[in-house]
Amino acid sequence: METRVDQFFLSPIFSDGMVFQRETPVKIWGQGVPNKEVKVSFRDKTYTTTADDRGNWCVVLDPAAPGGPYTLQITHGPKEITINDILVGDVWLLGGQSNMELPISRTLDLYEEEVKNARNPFIRQFTVPMRYDFHGPRAELAAGEWKAVTPENILDFSAAGYFFAREIYEKYKLPIGLVQTAVGGTPVEAWLSEEVIRKIGGYEEILAQCKDDRFVQGTITSEQQQMEEWYRQLDTVDQGCQGGVKLWSKPDYDDDAWPEFTVPASWEGSELEAVHGAVWFRKKFTVPAEMFRHDALLRLGAIIDADETYLNGVPVGKTEYKYPPRKYPLPPGVLRAGVNTLAVRVICNRNVGGFVQDKPYSLTAGPYTIDLAGPWKYKIGAVMPVLPQLTFFQYKPTGVYNGMIAPLKNYAIRGVLWYQGESNTHRPENYHLLFTEMIKEWRATWQQEDLPFLYVQLPNFLAAFEQTPGANWARLREEQRRTLSVPHTGMAVTIDIGEYNDLHPQNKKEIGRRLALCARRLVYKEELVAQGPFFKQMEIKGDTIELSFTEIGGGLVAKDGPLGGFEICGDDRQFYPATAGIVGDRIRVSCPQVQKPVGVRYAWADNPTTANLYNREGLPASPFEAYL
């Protein structure tokens, strides 16, 4: 939280447990009584300044080597603030959307044992609260506090950020501070200033709307009331809810006449495909007595859109949107020996509903697991109109830049880690421009023209195809690859570690490792292979294209089978799958349908199936598209 003593104010980022950037001048600023002296003491040196006519003041601390913990003391007349447990190390700003924000708590399927006893006082995170402003840059943050890695705190850490920090700490024994600014769902334009957005053009109407406070608040209020009324009406007309009682959740309710539905599956292609409203699903299963000696966990994969879950008529879990995994610990006494009845009220508000496939649907207690996949009974409880989309103003241009980035401009950082792009796949063709402008803008904000900017290329996602018509994710990956032309950038390729059925893949440990490899070379100046192969140039030799690459490391390899994922085209730009082979440090591609090739692409699908080009260091090649 912020540090304030009457008229003496510090940004919340200046608080116990903070991390200063090493080996650079560090600004400390705040507000106090106008024209009064301020003294700042740190590491056996006192700095003195005077607040200006508006009470603003700033001192610049001398560069310091890594170390700590230290204490900083600020005196302003009779007022005094002491900040304890300060470390000096490297500060990395985490930016982007939900995959950077995604906490360790959402990755426990992979890392529960690894993090349950995690303690490291030298890795810390400060989470910037979500705030937007359309009238200009904010001067200060609203709140926030520093937290070190403990078994309790780590669950809230950015998973990608934590695994990056752990790699860097273990390599260099440097204190690492993470400043987490990522906000789920935000497109890149939300992280740009008004000046840059207006220079790019095309956003004038939405900028004008968002500057109208009455419009913004009126929209929020109206949509909230509309949503509340939709859910009130749903509960009123749902046949499974009578008189406020969830009748269809009861174990003794007779569902013999209900039809069956195989879980997991999408509603697409069934009578439920067009249903918006509530559909009830029920399943009976038998529990052996030996399971009662253990705590039980109910897992229901992921459900589109929302669910209310009951076991033997008792509510045991509820999730209000489609992305989080359904993991419901069962309260004592709910599970019974013998036959149990599970009831799930699925609320589909605007998508095609369903149970996401290839997710766990089970009841686990100790070593025992009951598989809940298979036939369930179902019945439509209520059919409703589609719930109108909500307006999320944090997604609008300039808002979170003003509210979350601008207040940090004087806080010294080592670099930026960025994971974003999913919310720009609807219009991928201008992402390179927007992203490049954002990098330039943030470097200007921090007055560091060579501020390291390390980012994650979008992973594989959606149904697996070798070619995807449209392929917006492939196009956006190409826009990201092109951004490597901006100096002092690095890109972690993740085309091999996504999940087709989950926008939020859990393997953030490998993402952190690959970002750390980029940092080790670009920032920490190690001589190592930090990335997989990147397309360099193409040469036409008759009916064959010969490709060369950078970042080949110890050599090019095809992982787990013959080299795949390549396509070529002629002047008609019609692509055909190509035969590819590694010849030394080059690749030759050809196909009989294209005798005069002019273009080539690799891994050009939302979720490519055969792309398997790596270097010998085990890092995947970036997807690409190139023409003569």
Secondary structure, DSSP 4 states (H G I P E B T S, - for coil): --EEETTEEE-TTSSTT-EEETTS-EEEEEE-STT-EEEEEETTEEEEEE--TTSEEEEEEPP--SEEEEEEEEEETTEEEEEEEEEEEEEEEEEESHHHH-BGGGGHHHHHHHHTT--EEEEEEEEPPP---SSS--SS-S---EEEE-TTGGGGSBHHHHHHHHHHHHHH---EEEEE---TT--GGGGS-HHHHHHH-S-HHHHHHHT-HHHHHHHHHHHHHHHHHHHHHHHHH-TTEETTEEGGGSTT---TTSPEEEES-BSTTSTTTT--EEEEEEEEEEE-GGGGGS-EEEEE--EESEEEEEETTEEEEEESSSSS--EEEPPTT-S-SEEEEEEEEEEESSS--EE-SSS-EEEEETTEEEE--EEEEEEEEEE-PPPPPPP-GGGSTTHHIIIIIGGGTTS--SEEEEE--GGGTTSGGGHHHHHHHHHHHHHHHTT-TT--EEEEPP---SS--SS-SS-HHHHHHHHHHHGGGSTTEEEE--TTS-BTTBSS-S-HHHHHHHHHHHHHHHTS---S--S--EEEEEEEETTEEEEEEE--TT-EEETTSS---EEEE-TT--EEE-EEEEETTEEEEEBTTBSS--EEEES-SSS-SS--EEETTS-BPPPEEEE-
